[in-house]
Amino acid sequence: MRKRFLGLLSVLCALVLAVGFMPARAQAAEAESYVALGDSISTGYGLADPATEGFVSLVADQQGYDTTNLAVDGAASYEVLALVTDVENTSYPAIAGADVITISVGGNDLLNALYMYLADQYGTMLGVPVTPELIATALAAEDPDPEMVEALLPLIEQFATSQQAADALASFSQNLTGIIGALKTANPDATILVLNQYNPFSFIDNPDVAPVNTAFETAANALNGIISAGAGSSTYTVVDVYGVLSDSQNNPFNASFASMTDFNLDIHPNAHGHQIIAAAVDAVIDTLTPGDPDPEPTPDPDPEPGVGFADVPEGEWFYNAVMWAATTGTMTGYDDGSNTFGPNNPMTRAEMATVLHRIAGEPAVDTSILPDDCDPEEWYAAPVAWALTVHVFNGYDDGTFGPDAWLTREQAACVLMNAAAILGVDVTPRTDLSAFPDADAVSDWASDSLSWAVASHIINGYELEDGTRELQPGRACTRAELAGLMMNLLAGE
């Protein structure tokens, strides 16, 4: 219980930069080891002298690190995952012995998906097959075909809602979790810094590029939502590259656009941009406080004196769970002045998204991705958009979300399993549900999640008067029940 609650406290403190602990050796006077992982942002692609101008070398010089740069131009998250899980690789000892590790990854996941999407769409327009490689080459050409470019630009804006984008984001989320897990297994004491993503076209003020700008802004927000959510486990710290580059007074990117025949769609930072990134990384390193890599655990969470609700009396089965949820900030009571929690009221899907969004630190998100049945002006807009972006919720098969629909118990199991994976909680346990008399009532899509939830003692079944326990998968989950589920997940044994 104590370890998970300590993790929750860190989650609640995570806004953009997650709170973490750096081993004392990472602040020692002797030279420390630094490993850079990821893509061309870390290699310094496009710079006149990456060895001196790249952010990796700038950080190494500032901090006095001995550096091993294992980044590869064009690397996607699955390739970084393959590297850090290959214990036979000659680079593995450097990873296992590093004091500090930085990771730049995610951009190529979506770029590769974008090229596939454009190849499909452009090929359909032409009536002939088009390869992703052709699209990538055409957009990077020094002498581009203006007609082709003019046809591709509006297609790029539609990419954000494509199946290719959704698949790429889901894969990135899984791969990032695997990367961090492998690094912590190989090197539990390493300080891991993950750079979030930027929009390389944000400084171009040209209506012809507006679709590209919109698409890349949406992509950056989607990736950053996943990166920010994963930081809630306190296994890594986010470096807000997006924020510092957006705030720059001068264009930190190579991209430019004068006309359909005079443009540069290079997504990489220029030397000025790398200086900004290096300063952001240095600032995060400098603010991390040395501490015991195995600190004393926080005492078990007991209800704080003075916290209470008129409809949550002591002695009720849900009292401790509701008090835990309230004192940790996981859930709140109603803000209508009634001092009530509504323990027996059913949870809506929008309310569940709000609970998880609050735990993740309420990161900013692009609400334009909301389905048609969600009002972007409603209180749930940002939480629902975030939940869909990081795939905690996946919505219904018809493309709707159902913000006001009741959250069923089997839906809650699925959502919590998705959230647990992002938070780094073990989601491998399974159990046989046949012991429950209503196991046949579980939907096929929910059986695996319910099996995990029961095996992990997050859902223990609803006890009837005769002592029988049922899953009651299709019944709406009450607010008190959700408080209990959250306590079991985040503060349970």
C-alpha positions in Angstrom: 0.0 0.0 0.0 2.7 2.4 1.0 4.7 2.2 -2.3 1.6 2.8 -4.5 0.4 5.7 -2.4 3.8 7.3 -2.6 3.5 7.0 -6.3 0.1 8.6 -6.2 1.4 11.6 -4.4 3.9 12.1 -7.2 1.2 11.7 -9.8 -0.9 14.4 -8.2 2.2 16.7 -8.3 2.8 16.1 -12.0 1.7 19.0 -14.2 4.3 19.1 -17.0 7.4 18.1 -15.1 7.0 15.0 -13.0 8.5 14.9 -9.5 11.3 12.4 -9.2 14.4 11.6 -7.2 18.0 11.7 -8.6 20.5 9.4 -7.0 23.1 11.2 -5.0 25.8 9.8 -7.3 24.2 11.8 -10.2 25.3 15.0 -8.4 28.7 13.8 -7.4 31.9 15.8 -8.2 33.4 13.1 -10.5 32.3 12.8 -14.1 29.0 11.1 -14.5 27.8 8.9 -17.4 25.1 10.2 -19.7 23.3 8.2 -22.4 21.2 9.8 -25.1 18.5 7.6 -26.7 16.1 8.3 -29.5 15.9 9.9 -32.9 17.5 12.6 -35.0 16.7 15.3 -32.4 19.3 13.7 -30.2 21.8 13.0 -33.0 21.7 16.7 -34.0 20.6 16.0 -37.6 21.0 19.0 -39.9 23.4 20.9 -37.7 26.7 22.1 -39.2 28.5 20.4 -36.3 26.3 18.1 -34.2 29.3 17.2 -32.0 29.3 20.8 -30.6 25.9 22.3 -31.5 23.6 19.4 -30.6 21.7 19.6 -27.3 23.2 16.3 -26.2 26.8 17.7 -26.4 25.7 21.1 -24.9 24.2 19.3 -21.9 27.2 17.1 -21.5 29.5 20.2 -21.5 27.3 22.1 -19.1 27.0 19.2 -16.6 30.5 17.7 -17.1 29.1 14.3 -18.3 30.9 11.4 -20.0 28.5 10.9 -22.9 27.4 7.9 -25.0 25.0 9.0 -27.8 23.0 5.9 -29.0 20.4 7.9 -30.9 19.7 7.0 -34.5 18.3 9.2 -37.3 14.7 8.2 -38.1 14.3 6.0 -35.0 10.8 5.2 -34.0 9.7 4.1 -30.5 9.7 0.4 -31.5 13.4 0.7 -32.5 14.3 2.3 -29.2 12.5 -0.4 -27.4 14.4 -3.1 -29.3 17.7 -1.4 -28.3 17.0 -1.1 -24.6 15.7 -4.7 -24.3 18.6 -6.3 -26.2 20.9 -7.4 -23.3 23.4 -8.8 -25.8 23.9 -5.5 -27.5 27.3 -3.9 -27.0 25.6 -0.7 -25.9 23.7 -2.4 -23.1 26.4 -1.9 -20.5 26.4 1.9 -21.1 22.6 2.0 -20.6 22.9 -0.2 -17.5 25.6 2.0 -16.0 24.3 5.5 -16.9 23.6 8.1 -14.3 21.4 10.2 -16.6 19.4 9.1 -19.7 17.6 11.3 -22.1 15.0 10.1 -24.7 13.7 11.9 -27.7 11.1 9.7 -29.4 7.6 9.7 -30.9 7.9 12.1 -33.8 8.9 9.4 -36.3 6.0 7.2 -35.1 3.6 9.8 -36.4 5.6 10.8 -39.4 5.7 7.2 -40.6 2.0 6.9 -40.1 1.5 10.3 -41.9 3.4 9.1 -45.0 1.3 5.9 -45.1 -1.9 7.9 -44.8 -0.8 10.4 -47.5 0.3 7.5 -49.8 -3.2 5.9 -49.4 -5.1 9.2 -50.0 -2.9 10.5 -52.8 -2.9 7.1 -54.5 -6.7 7.1 -54.4 -6.7 10.5 -56.0 -4.4 9.5 -58.8 -5.9 6.0 -59.2 -2.4 4.4 -59.0 -0.5 2.9 -56.1 1.8 5.4 -54.2 4.4 4.3 -51.6 5.1 6.1 -48.3 8.7 6.4 -49.4 7.6 8.4 -52.5 5.7 10.8 -50.3 8.6 11.2 -47.9 11.0 11.9 -50.7 8.7 14.3 -52.4 8.2 16.4 -49.3 11.9 16.6 -48.7 13.0 17.3 -52.3 15.0 20.4 -53.0 13.0 20.9 -56.2 9.5 19.8 -55.2 6.6 19.3 -57.6 4.3 22.2 -56.7 1.1 20.4 -57.9 1.9 17.4 -55.8 2.6 19.6 -52.8 -0.6 21.6 -53.3 -2.5 18.3 -53.3 -0.8 16.9 -50.2 -1.1 20.0 -47.9 -4.9 19.8 -47.3 -4.7 16.0 -46.9 -2.2 16.5 -44.0 -4.8 18.3 -41.9 -7.1 15.3 -42.0 -4.4 12.9 -40.8 -5.2 13.6 -37.1 -8.5 11.8 -37.3 -7.2 8.9 -39.4 -6.9 5.3 -38.3 -3.2 5.4 -39.1 -2.7 8.2 -36.5 -4.8 6.3 -33.9 -2.8 3.1 -34.4 0.5 5.0 -34.2 -0.4 6.7 -31.0 -1.6 3.4 -29.4 1.7 1.7 -30.5 3.8 4.6 -29.2 2.0 4.5 -25.8 2.8 0.8 -25.4 6.4 1.2 -26.6 7.1 4.1 -24.3 5.9 2.1 -21.4 8.1 -0.8 -22.5 11.1 1.5 -22.9 10.8 3.0 -19.4 10.2 -0.5 -17.9 13.3 -1.9 -19.6 15.4 1.0 -18.5 14.3 0.8 -14.9 14.9 -2.9 -14.9 18.4 -2.5 -16.3 19.3 0.6 -14.3 16.9 1.3 -11.3 18.9 4.3 -10.1 19.2 6.2 -13.4 17.5 9.6 -13.8 15.4 9.3 -17.0 14.4 12.5 -18.8 11.9 12.2 -21.7 11.7 15.2 -24.1 8.2 16.0 -25.2 7.3 16.9 -28.8 7.1 20.2 -30.6 5.4 21.7 -33.6 8.1 22.5 -36.1 5.8 24.7 -38.3 4.4 26.9 -35.5 6.6 29.9 -36.5 5.4 29.9 -40.2 2.7 32.4 -40.8 1.4 31.4 -44.2 -2.2 30.4 -45.0 -0.9 27.7 -47.4 0.8 25.9 -44.5 -2.1 26.3 -42.1 -3.2 22.7 -42.6 0.2 21.4 -41.9 0.5 23.6 -38.8 -2.8 22.4 -37.5 -1.9 18.7 -38.1 1.4 18.9 -36.4 0.0 20.9 -33.4 -2.6 18.1 -32.9 0.1 15.5 -33.3 2.3 17.2 -30.7 -0.5 17.5 -28.2 -1.5 13.8 -28.7 2.1 12.6 -28.1 2.6 14.9 -25.2 -0.6 13.7 -23.6 0.8 10.2 -23.6 4.2 11.3 -22.4 2.8 13.4 -19.6 0.4 10.6 -18.5 3.3 8.1 -18.3 5.3 10.5 -16.2 2.7 10.1 -13.5 4.3 6.9 -12.4 7.4 8.9 -11.3 9.7 6.6 -13.3 10.8 9.5 -15.5 10.7 13.3 -15.8 9.4 15.2 -18.7 11.4 18.0 -20.3 8.9 20.6 -21.7 10.6 21.1 -25.1 7.3 22.0 -26.6 6.8 24.9 -24.2 10.3 26.4 -24.3 10.5 26.3 -28.1 7.0 27.8 -28.5 8.1 30.7 -26.2 11.2 31.4 -28.2 11.5 35.0 -29.6 13.3 33.7 -32.7 12.4 30.8 -35.0 14.1 27.7 -33.4 13.3 25.4 -36.4 14.6 24.8 -39.9 11.2 24.8 -41.5 10.3 27.7 -43.8 7.7 28.4 -46.5 7.7 31.2 -49.0 5.7 29.6 -51.8 4.7 26.3 -53.3 8.1 26.1 -55.0 10.2 27.7 -52.3 9.9 25.9 -49.0 11.7 23.7 -46.4 9.6 21.2 -44.5 12.6 20.1 -42.4 11.1 19.3 -38.9 14.4 19.6 -37.0 15.5 22.4 -34.6 18.2 24.7 -35.8 21.3 25.5 -33.7 19.3 28.1 -31.7 16.6 25.5 -31.1 19.2 23.0 -29.7 20.5 25.7 -27.4 17.0 26.2 -26.0 16.5 22.4 -25.6 19.8 22.1 -23.8 18.9 24.9 -21.4 15.6 23.1 -20.7 17.3 19.8 -20.0 19.9 21.5 -17.8 17.2 23.3 -15.8 15.4 20.0 -15.1 18.6 18.4 -14.0 19.4 21.3 -11.8 16.0 21.3 -10.1 16.0 17.6 -9.3 16.8 17.2 -5.7 19.3 14.5 -4.6 17.7 12.0 -2.4 17.9 8.4 -1.2 17.1 6.1 -4.1 15.0 4.0 -1.7 13.4 6.7 0.5 11.4 5.8 3.6 7.8 5.1 2.5 5.0 7.5 3.3 2.7 6.3 6.1 -0.5 4.5 5.0 -3.2 7.1 3.9 -5.7 7.6 6.7 -8.5 10.1 6.5 -7.5 13.5 7.7 -9.3 15.1 10.6 -12.0 17.5 9.5 -12.6 16.0 6.1 -16.1 14.6 5.8 -19.3 14.6 3.9 -22.9 14.8 5.1 -23.8 11.6 3.2 -20.7 9.6 4.1 -21.2 8.5 7.8 -18.6 6.5 9.6 -19.4 2.8 9.7 -20.5 2.6 6.0 -18.6 0.1 3.9 -17.4 2.9 1.6 -16.3 5.4 4.3 -12.6 4.7 4.2 -12.5 4.6 0.4 -14.4 7.9 0.0 -12.2 9.6 2.7 -9.1 8.3 1.0 -10.3 9.6 -2.4 -11.1 13.0 -0.9 -8.0 13.5 1.2 -5.7 12.5 -1.7 -7.6 14.7 -4.2 -8.4 11.6 -6.4 -12.2 12.5 -6.2 -14.1 15.4 -4.8 -17.5 16.1 -3.5 -20.1 18.2 -5.2 -19.4 21.9 -5.4 -23.0 23.0 -4.8 -22.5 23.8 -1.2 -24.3 20.7 0.0 -21.1 19.1 1.5 -22.1 15.8 -0.1 -20.2 13.1 -2.1 -23.1 11.2 -3.6 -21.7 7.8 -2.8 -24.6 5.9 -4.3 -24.9 8.0 -7.4 -23.8 6.3 -10.7 -20.6 7.5 -12.3 -20.8 8.9 -15.8 -18.1 8.3 -18.4 -17.3 12.0 -18.4 -16.9 12.0 -14.6 -14.5 9.0 -14.9 -12.4 10.8 -17.5 -12.3 13.8 -15.2 -11.0 11.7 -12.3 -8.1 10.3 -14.3 -7.4 13.7 -16.0 -7.0 15.2 -12.5 -4.6 12.4 -11.4 -2.5 13.0 -14.5 -2.1 16.6 -13.5 -4.7 18.1 -15.9 -2.4 18.4 -18.9 -3.5 20.7 -21.7 -5.0 19.0 -24.7 -6.6 19.8 -28.1 -10.3 19.5 -27.7 -10.9 19.7 -31.4 -10.6 15.9 -31.5 -13.8 15.5 -29.4 -16.5 13.3 -31.0 -19.7 14.9 -32.3 -21.6 13.9 -29.1 -19.2 15.9 -26.9 -19.7 19.7 -26.4 -16.2 21.4 -26.5 -17.7 24.1 -24.1 -18.7 21.7 -21.4 -16.8 21.0 -18.2 -15.8 17.6 -19.4 -14.2 18.7 -22.7 -10.5 18.7 -21.7 -10.7 15.5 -19.6 -12.6 13.5 -22.3 -10.2 14.8 -25.1 -7.2 13.8 -22.9 -8.7 10.4 -22.1 -9.2 9.7 -25.8 -5.8 11.1 -26.8 -3.9 8.8 -24.4 -6.3 5.9 -25.0 -7.5 5.5 -21.5 -10.9 5.6 -23.1 -11.4 4.4 -26.6 -15.0 5.5 -27.2 -17.8 3.5 -28.8 -17.5 1.6 -32.1 -19.8 4.2 -33.7 -17.3 7.0 -33.0 -19.2 8.5 -30.1 -18.0 8.8 -26.5 -21.3 9.0 -24.5 -20.2 11.6 -21.9 -23.4 11.4 -19.9 -23.8 7.6 -20.2 -23.4 5.6 -17.0 -20.0 4.0 -16.6 -20.6 0.3 -16.2 -18.5 -1.9 -13.9 -16.9 -3.7 -16.8 -16.2 -0.4 -18.6 -14.5 0.8 -15.3 -12.3 -2.4 -15.4 -11.2 -1.6 -19.0 -10.5 2.0 -18.3 -8.5 1.2 -15.1 -6.4 -1.4 -16.9 -5.6 1.2 -19.6 -4.7 3.7 -16.9 -2.7 1.2 -14.9 -0.5 0.4 -18.0 0.3 4.1 -18.4 1.1 4.5 -14.8 3.5 1.5 -14.9 1.3 -0.8 -12.7 1.7 -4.5 -13.5 -1.2 -5.5 -15.9 -0.1 -9.1 -16.4 -2.0 -11.0 -13.7 -5.1 -12.9 -14.8 -7.6 -15.1 -13.1 -10.5 -17.4 -14.0 -13.8 -15.6 -13.7 -15.9 -18.7 -13.7 -16.1 -18.6 -9.9 -18.6 -15.8 -10.2 -22.1 -17.0 -11.0 -22.7 -14.1 -13.5 -19.4 -14.6 -15.4 -21.3 -15.4 -18.6 -22.8 -11.8 -18.5 -19.3 -10.3 -19.0 -18.9 -8.8 -22.5 -16.2 -10.4 -24.7 -14.3 -7.1 -24.9 -14.2 -6.7 -21.1 -13.3 -10.2 -20.0 -9.6 -9.7 -20.1 -9.7 -6.5 -18.2 -12.1 -7.9 -15.6 -9.8 -10.9 -15.3 -6.9 -8.6 -14.5 -8.9 -6.4 -12.1 -10.0 -9.4 -10.1 -6.6 -11.0 -10.1 -5.1 -7.7 -8.9 -7.7 -7.4 -6.2 -9.0 -4.1 -7.6 -12.4 -5.6 -8.2 -13.5 -8.1 -5.6 -17.1 -8.6 -6.6 -20.3 -7.3 -5.2 -21.4 -9.3 -2.1 -25.0 -10.3 -1.9 -26.9 -11.0 1.4 -26.2 -14.8 1.1 -22.5 -14.1 0.8 -22.3 -14.8 -2.9 -20.2 -12.4 -4.9 -21.2 -11.2 -8.3 -19.3 -9.2 -10.9 -22.4 -7.4 -12.1 -20.5 -6.2 -15.1 -23.3 -4.3 -16.8 -24.5 -2.3 -13.8 -23.5 1.3 -13.4 -20.5 1.9 -11.2 -21.3 4.1 -8.2 -19.2 6.9 -7.0 -18.4 5.1 -3.8 -17.5 1.9 -5.8 -15.1 3.9 -8.0 -13.5 5.5 -4.9 -12.8 1.9 -3.7 -11.5 0.8 -7.1 -9.1 3.8 -7.3 -7.9 3.1 -3.7 -7.3 -0.5 -4.6 -5.4 0.4 -7.7 -3.3 3.3 -6.3 -3.0 2.5 -2.7 -3.6 -1.2 -2.5 -1.3 -3.9 -1.6 
